[in-house]
Amino acid sequence: MSDIGLIVSRDEDLTRQFDQWGRLEDTDLLQVGDLEEAYSRMAEWEPLFLLLDCRQIGEGHLKLLRKLRRKFPTLDIILLESPRSDKVRESEKRAGADLFLDLPISERDLKLLLGRRLRLQKFRRVSGMLGKSEALEQIIEMILHISRTDISVLITGESGTGKELVAQTLHSFGKRQKKSFLALNCGALPEGTLESELFGHEKGAFTGATSMHAGHFERADGGTLFLDEIGEISPSVQIRLLRVLETGEFQRMGGVRPLKSDVRLLAATNRNLELEVREGRFRRDLLHRIKVFEIRLPSLRERREDIPLLVEHFIRETHEKEGTEIREVDPQLMEVLSEAPWPGNIRELRNVVQRMCVLAEGKRLSLRDLPDAFLRSEESSPANLPIPLGLKPEEAERELLYRSLLSLKEDVQDVLGILRSFQEQMMGDPDLPPPSLREIGRDLSRNEESMSLEDMEKEMIRRALQENNGHRRKAAEVLGISERTLYRKIREYGLLS
C-alpha cells in the first residue's frame, strides 16, 4: 500500500481543494468526514499524518486525540482550526496534537506545510530517528539538504546522542548509498593500530604483519568513511589524514606505491575541537577540512518532549527482541523519566527502559520498577552536570567538589523547607495558599506527642500527594521542597503506589 495522508473534514471547499491536488510528495490523500471513522481505520491505513478540521467537531475530539496518541505514538497530528486561546491549545497539545494551523490559511501555505510534514515523517520512518521536537526537526532538515552532496560533515554532541545514527542516515540518503559505509572508532585504538586501520599495511611493515592489510580508506573507496571520536587522534596521524583528504592519495604502512581513495568523510566528536586547536592538540587546517558543515546534536535534556516517544519505542523494541510483556507506562513514571537529567542521553534511556521491561512484573511499568542506580544518579544530578573542557586535573577536581557542596546545600535547604512548611501548617498560617495542607498540619499537631518527626514528615508527604492526585511536582511545591527530594522521600518511606 502506498503512503497515505489522512484528512478529516466536512468542508466542501477544503475537500475540493485536496481532490485537485491528487497526490502530495508521492503520497495519497484520503478524506473522511468523521474522526471516529478515521480512528477505526487507522491501523489499516497507517497514515503519515492526520489533518483534523476542528470547525465541525465538538470538544469530544480531545478524548479521541488521546486514544490516537497512545495507540499511534509516531502519527503526525495536525489541527486545522480558528485561532484559539493558549489554554485551549495547551489542552489540545497535551491530548496529542503536534501542530496547529490557524484559519484562514492560503492553499499555497497549506500545501507547503503539509509537504514539509510528509518529508519529515518519511525521513523518520526510514532513518529511525525518533522525535518531534523542533531541535530534532531542524537536524532532519539539515540532513535532507546536505545528504546528496559530498561535503565533509562534523557531527558534534554529548556521548549517547546518536552521532553514528546521523552518519549512517547521511550515507543512506546520499548519492553513495549503494557503496560501502565503514565506521572506525578512533578513540578505541592505539596510534599504531589506528594508522594501520586507516591506511592499511604491507606484509612485514612491522612485527606481526604477516600479510597485506587493506585499510578503511582503501575499502571505503567510492563510499562513506565515518571516523568517530576524531578528536582523539595523534598529531602524526592528523598529518596523514589531512593529506589523504586534500589529495585523495595515501600509502599503506611500509608501502611505497601511492594509492587513490575517493571517500566522503563524516567525523564525530564530543570534544570542543576549537578549544583543542587553541591548546595545540588538534590541527586547525584539519579542522577546517573536516568541518565544512557541522551538525550539533542536542542532548536529551534539550529535547525532553521526545522522551515519551523514545520510551514507547524502546518498550516495543524490547518486546520484539526479548519477548517481554510490558505494554504501558504509568504516567507518574513517564513524568520522572521526562524530567531526569540523562547524562548518558539516548543510550542511557534505552538501557534503563530495557532493564525495567526485563525485570518488571505485569504489563505496566511503574515507579517501583526504576533501578536503584538510576535513583542514585538522579539524586546526584547537580554534581553530574558537564564540567568545562580544558580544565587542569586539580581544577576539575575542585569544580566537582564545589558542585557536590552545592548539591549538599540544596538537600539541607529542602529538608529545612519541609520542616518550615510543617511548622507553618500546624500553626495555621493564613498566608499559606493550600488550605487542605493546613488541615493536615492541624491534624498532625493533635497527634504530635505520639508521632516521631519522621512519622509526621511521612504523613505530610502522603497527604500532599493525596491532595494533589499523586502529582509530584504540585506536591513538592506545596511542601516547599524540590521534586528530587520529594521522590527520594517517597522511596524512603515506601509511598510508591
N, C-alpha and C positions, 0 to 999 in steps of 0.2 A: 504494500500500500504506500502511496506517495505521502510526502509531508503535508500536514494539514494545519491551517489556522482557523479557529472556530469563532464565529461572531454570533452573539445573542442579542437580537434587536427586532422590534416590530415596526421600526421607522421605514416607511416605503422609500423615501428619498435615499436613505443610507443603504438600504437593500439594493436599490437600483445602481447605486454607485459601485458597490462591491461586485455586482454582476458584470458591470462594464470592465472592471479590472481583470476579471477571469482568474488569473494567477498572479502571485506576487513572490518574487525571489524563488521561482520554481516551486511554489507552494500553492496547493489548492485551498480556496477559501470556502468553507462550509458555513451556511447560515441557518439558524433556528430561532424561533420566537420565544422560547421558554427556557429558563435556566435549569429547571428540573429535568427537562428532556436532555439538555446538554450534559447534565451530571450523569444521567442514566446511560448515555452513550460514550462517556469519556474514555473508559477503559478500551472500548472498541476502536475509537478514532485516534487516541493518543496524540492530541493536537500539540503544536509547539506553543501556541498562545491561545488565551481565551479573552476576547474583547467583549465586555459586558456593557450594553447600553442601559444605564440605570434609570432612565427617564420614565419607563413604564413598569418599573419593578419597585415593590414596596420595601419596607425595612427588613423583611424576612430574608433578603438576599445575604445578610451577614452570616446567618446560620449555615447557608449552603456554601458560602465562601470558606468558612472554617472547615467544613467537611471536604471541600475540594483541596484545600491546602494540606490537610492531614493525609489525604489519600494520594495526592499527586504533588509532592513537595517541589518538583522542578518545573511545574507548569508556570508559564508567564501569565499572570492575571492582570489585565488592564481594564480600568473602569473609565467609561465614557459618560460624563455627567455635567450638569450645570455646576458653576462654582459653588462650593460648599464651605462650611466653617471648618476651622482647624480641628475642632473637637470631633466632628463627623468624619473627617479624613483620617484622624488618628484611629478611630474605631474601625474604619474600613481597612486600614493598614494592619492593625492587629489581627483582623479577621483573615488576612491573607493577600490583600491587594498589593501588587508590586509597583504600579504606575497609575497616575491619574491624568486624564485628558479633559481639559475644560472646553465645553461648548460655548460659542461656536468655534469650529476648527476647519480650516480650509482643506479641500481634498488633497492638495499638494503636500501640506504638512502632515496630514494623517497617513498618506502613502509613504512618505519618507520615514516617519517614526515607526510604523509597523514593519517596514522593510528592515530597518536597523534592528528591531527586536527579533525578527526572524533570523538575521545573520548571527546575532549573539547566541540565540538558542541553538541553532545548528552547530555553531562552534563548540558550545558547551557539551552537546551530545556526542560529538566526535572526539573532542580532546580530553574529556573527563575533568576539565577544570570547573569545579562546582562553586557556585556562589552567585549572588545577585547584587552584591554591594557595588556602589559607584566606583570604589577603588579597583575592584576586580574587572569591572566592565571597561574601565579606561585601559587596563593592561590588555584585555582582549582586543580592543580597538587598535592598540599599538601592534600587536602580533599580526592582526589581519592586514595592516598596512605594510609591514616590513618582511613578512614571511616569504613573499615571492621575489625578494631581492637576494643578493649575495653579500649584503652588508654584514660586517662583523658586529656582534652584539655582546655586550657585557651585562650579565644578569646579576643583580645585587640583592641583598636581603639577608635577614637572620637565618640561622640554621633551622631547617624544617619547614620553610615557607613554600617549597615546591619548585626550586630552581631547575632541577633536571627535567621535571614535567614540562616546564615552559620551553626548555631547549628541545625536547622531543616534539613538542607541538609546533615550534618554528620549523623544524625539519619536515614534519608530516604535512604541513600546509604549504611548503615551499616547492620550488621547481626541481629540487634534488630529492624529492620524496621517494623516488624509485631506486635511489642509490643508498649506500651504507650510511648508518648513523652509528658512530663509535663514541663512547664516553670513557674518560680517564680521570680518576681522582688524583690530582697532583699532590695533595697533602698526605696521601696514604703510602707514598713510595719514597725511599731514599734517593738521593740525587743520581747515583749511577744507574739504578734500576729505572728511574723516571726517564732518563735520557735514552736508554735502550728502548723503553716502551714507546717513546715519541718518535724516534728516528730509526730504530732498528739497529742491528749489529751484524757484522760479518763473523764467520767462523774463525775462532782464535783471537777475536778482538780483546778478550780478557779471560782470565781463568774461569773455566766453566762454560765458555761459549763454544760448545761442541758442534754447533750448526748455525747457519744463517737464520736471522730472525727479522721478519718484516715488522716495522713499527706502525703506529697508528696513522701517521701521515701517509704512509705508503698504502695501507689497507683501506683508508677512507678516501682515496683518490676519487674525485667526482662526486663525493657525498659531503657529509657534515661531520666535523670533529668537535666534540664538546669537552672542554677542559674545566673540570670542577676544581674549586679551591686554587685558582691560578695564582692567588697572592702568596702561596707557599713555595713557589719555585725559586731556585737559587739564581744569583746573578749570571753565572756561566750558562745555565740553561736558558735564561731570558735572552741572552745574546743570540743563541742558536735559533730560538723560537722567533725572534724578530726577523732574522734573515729569511727563514722559510716563508714567513707571512708576506714579506716585501717582494721576494724574488720567485717564490714557488719552488726553490731548489734547496736540497739538503743532501747530506751524505750519511750513510749508516756509520755507526761507531766502528772504527777500524777499516773503513772503506775509503776508496779514492775516487770512485766514479760518482759524479753528481746525478741525483735522481730528481724527477719532477713530481710535484703533487698539486692538484687543484682541489682544494677543500674550502668549504665555508666554515669559518671558525666561530664557535659560540663558547663563551667563557663565563664562569660564575665565581663569586667570592662573597664571603660575609665580612671581609675586611674593608676598611676605608683606604682604597688604593691611592687617593690623593695624598693622604697622610703618609702612606708608605713611601710615596715618591719624595715627599719633603724630608722624610727621615733617611733617605738614601737606600731604602731596601727594595725599591721597585723602579725600573727604568721608565722615565717619562715618555720616551719615544714608543716603547712597547705599549704603555697605557693608551696613548693616542691611537695606536694601530688596532687594538682590540676593542676600544670603546668608541667606535664610530656611532653606535647607538646604545643607549643604556635603558634597561628595563629594571626598575626598582620594585621588588615585591613587598607589599605591606605585610606587617606581622599580623597574627590573628587578633591581636589587641586592637588593630586599626580597622578590622572588618568583622566586628562581633556579630553583626546581623547575619553573617553567613554561617555561624556556628550551628544553629539548629538544623540547617540543611546538610551540613557536613556530618553531624551526629546521626541523622536519619540514614545517610548514605553508608556510614561505617557499620551501622546496625544491619542493614541489608547485606552489605559485603560480608560481614562475619557470618550471617545466617547462611549465605550461599556457599561459603568456603568451609565452615565448621559445623553446619547443621544446628546452630543454636536456635532457641525458641523465642527469643526476645522480639517483640513487635512494637512496643510502645515505650515512651519515656514520661515519667511523672513530671508535671510542669515545674515543680519546685527544683527537681534535679536539673532540668533544662536551664532554669534560671541560674543555678550555681555554675553550670558549665559555660554559660554565655558570659558570665562576669569574671571567670577565673583569669589569671594573668597569662597563662600558657607561654612560658619562656621557650618551650620546645616547639611551639606553633602547631602546624597541622600534624606533624609526625607525632607529637606528644598527645594530641587529642585522639588520634586514631588508636594509639597504644592504650589509653585509658578506656575508651569505649569498647575496644575488643576484649580487654581484661574483664570489664563489668559483664559483657554479654556471655562470656565463657563461665564465669563463676556465679552469676545470679541464678536464682530460682524463680520459676514462673515465667510469664511472658511480658513483664513490665519492669523497667529499670526504675529504681527509686534512690533516694538519698543514702539509704543504708548500704547500697552497692558500691559507693565510692571507695576506692582503695585508700588505705591509711597513708601511703606515700603521697598521694595527691593532696590529702588534707594537710600533711606536714608542709608540703611545698606552698600551699595556699596561705598558710599562716605566716610563712617567712617570705611572702612575696615582695615586701619592700626591699629586703636585702638582695632579692634576685633581679632587681632592675639592672639593665645593662650598664656597665662601667665604661666610661670613655676610653677608647683605644689610645695607645701611645703612652700610657702611664708606666712609670718605673715600678718594679715589684713592690717596693716599700710604699709607694704612693697608692697603688691598687689595694694593698692590704689595709692602709689607713682609711681608704674610701669605704671598703667593706665594713670595717669596724664602725665607722661613722653611721652607715646606713643601718647596721644592727642596733646601735644605740637609739636611732630614730624609731625603729620598729618597737623596741622595748618601751620607749617613752609613750608611743601610741597605745600599747597594751595597757600601761598603767593608767593613762587618761581614760581609756574605755571602761576599766573597772571602776575608777572614781566616778565616771559618768553614771553608771548604773546604780551606784550607791547613792549619789546625789538625787537621781531620779526617784529612787525608792523612798528616800527621806522626804522629798517634797510631796510625793503622793500620799505618804502616811499622814502628813500634816494638812493635806487637803489644800494645797496652794491653789488659789483661784485663778492664777495666771496660766496654769497648765492647760493646753488645748484639749487633750483627750479625757473627758470625764470618766469614761469606763475604767481607765487606768488608775484614776484617783480612787475609785471604788475598790480596786484591787489593793491599793495601799492601805485603805482603811480596814479592809477585811484582814489583811495580814497583820496590821497593828494590833488587832484584837487577840491574835494568837501568837504574838511575838515571844511571849515567855516560853512557849512550848516548842518554838521553832528556832533552829540554828540559822545563822546568816546565810549559810549555803542553801538551806531549805527555802528560805524566803526568796533568795535570788532565783532558785529553780522555779518557784511558783510564779514569781513575777514574769519570767520568760514564758512560762507555759500559758499564762493568762494573756500576755501581749500577743502571742501567736494566735491564740484562740479568738481574741477580739478582732484580729486582722485577717481572719480566714487563712492562716498559715503563711501569709505573705511576709517573707523575711525582711525585706527592705523597709516596709512600713513599720514592722515590729521593732526593728533596730532604731528607726527614727524616734519612735515613741519612747523607747528605753534610753535614748541618748548615747548609744554605743555604735561602733562600726559593725557592718554586716559580717565582716570576717570574725570578729569577736563573738557575735551572736551565734554564728554557725558552730564555732568551737564549743561554746557553752551547750548548744543543743546536743552535740555529740557527747560531751562530757556527762550531761545529765540524762542521757538516754531518751531525749524527747523526740526522736525521729519517728515519724508516723508512716 
